[in-house]
Amino acid sequence: MTEDAARSEAPALEMRGITKRYPGVVANDHIDLDLRRGEIHALLGENGAGKTTLMNVLYGLARPDEGTILMDGKQIQIAGPSDAIARGISMVHQHFMLVPVLSVAENVILGAETMSNAVFVDRHEASRRIGALAERFGFDLNPDAKVGSLSVGQQQRVEILKALYRDARVLVLDEPTAVLTPNETEEIFGLLRRLAGDGRSIVFISHKLYEVLEVADRITIIRRGRVIGERRPSETTEEELAELMVGREVELTVDRGESHVAGPVLVVEGLRVADDRHHEVVPGATFEIRAGEILGVAGVAGNGQDELVQALIGLRRSTGGKVTLAGRDVTGFSPRRMNEAGVGYVPGDRQRFGLILAFPVYDNLILTSYYRPPFAHGLIRNDSAILESAAVQIERFDIRTPSARASSSTLSGGNQQKVVVAREFDRELKLLILDQPTRGLDVGSIEFIHRQIIAKRDAGTAVLLVSAELDEVMEMSDRIAVMYRGRIVAELDGRTADKSEVGLLMATGGHEQATTQEEVRA
Ligand code: ATP
């Protein structure tokens, strides 16, 4: 065989014996991974298993301590992201890196054109090329639209378009479906298949096992920095994948048991909330949650759930209405006063509202209680009490960190979420507000957190669960409220509600079924 022929049969990309150590942890331990042309290769592993680290090595963001990377059979050194991009490797991160005030076309050419031609950018030509690319892959995107006005799903397409514009042959998508609706997910899968059909290699990272089984050609499973196995979707099941990832059997469905509901805890009457642009996005929400029950809010992202939750917890001022907690008027309370009134809160955006990333783990664990005993007496901070309590929580919530002193920014995304959950769950609560509590978590951690939520409910806490995961809402909720354009359009019994019915209500607001809140109650 000639050298060229050998090369064309070689995998598009190979990572051999990749090892990456961080203080106190081997994030990647001699990992081998090969990517073929035209394949969708899923990377599975629990939180902190080392998936992102491996991809950072591939993208030149982290320098491996050992190991080699081969492209088309030839060894390469990747100096940094721009070198990776120049070699045809692109990455779509969990947190998009787009400039909202610029157009789609401007975002796509940002970085790419300045590299080849720093002085002069032919915008018309760029816009035309972007339009043609978008059309070829079936994207519904206007190159001149401002990115800030696009939905999350469309913004993600802009990120993918950026990669295609730079002619990526290897495309890494880190949890691309975490923020998408079921429809958008189907669309993105269609797109990934077209890209693979075009001969590109796709790395797909996800915690959703059914998605991995649906879209991947091959699955590599990593546990604690090592490759544990490789499977094809046709020869495995969700149960087996979960067990491979976590190293033990995992219950994929929730046993929520009986709820023992008592009197009302949270009573919301005609609450009105505006968004940042002063549009009233919640035009008058009325509902209540009783002690010992979970009220799940189902709805397509962007139907006022964020604003409603922010108003309830005091992060956003309401423009009308009343909120009562255990008989006390708490309308307009600040987050700290809500916390002191016995409200726990897990925010949807943990990096913005849940954590101070630069702080060590132990400080984040007491972010809402640092000024109270036993952590402080007057102005005196009690470090040994803080560290002692942190050690207990790290153990109890299985937070994977080399130490309580590690900076929270070095934790994997899922473990950052566990820090927030540990802090908020670890005391007696009247009300627990959960916004996307398991986003980005692995199956084992989801199982654990779901059990903790049920335990809180059974201890008499009223729970508000807002989640973009319809399955999570269906499985966990005693009652389900469907939100559509800022209104609660239906309230259903969690035990008898039908998933497709809820899905339809989410999509249409019940206009096709004429189901209203009043009718369901009657
Ligand atoms: P998740 O599913 O939660 O995103 P992951 O599989 O992507 O997890 P990584 O982010 O790769 O996991 O983390 C692997 C390990 O390496 C973790 O223990 C993490 O704390 C550690 N780690 C990652 N980056 C750094 C860093 N810059 N400094 C120190 N430790 C790090």
Residues whose N, C-alpha, C, O or C-beta is under 5 A from the ligand:
A	BS01	ATP	Y22 V25 A27 G45 E46 N47 G48 A49 G50 K51 T52 T53 R400 T410 L411 S412 G413 G414 N415 G440
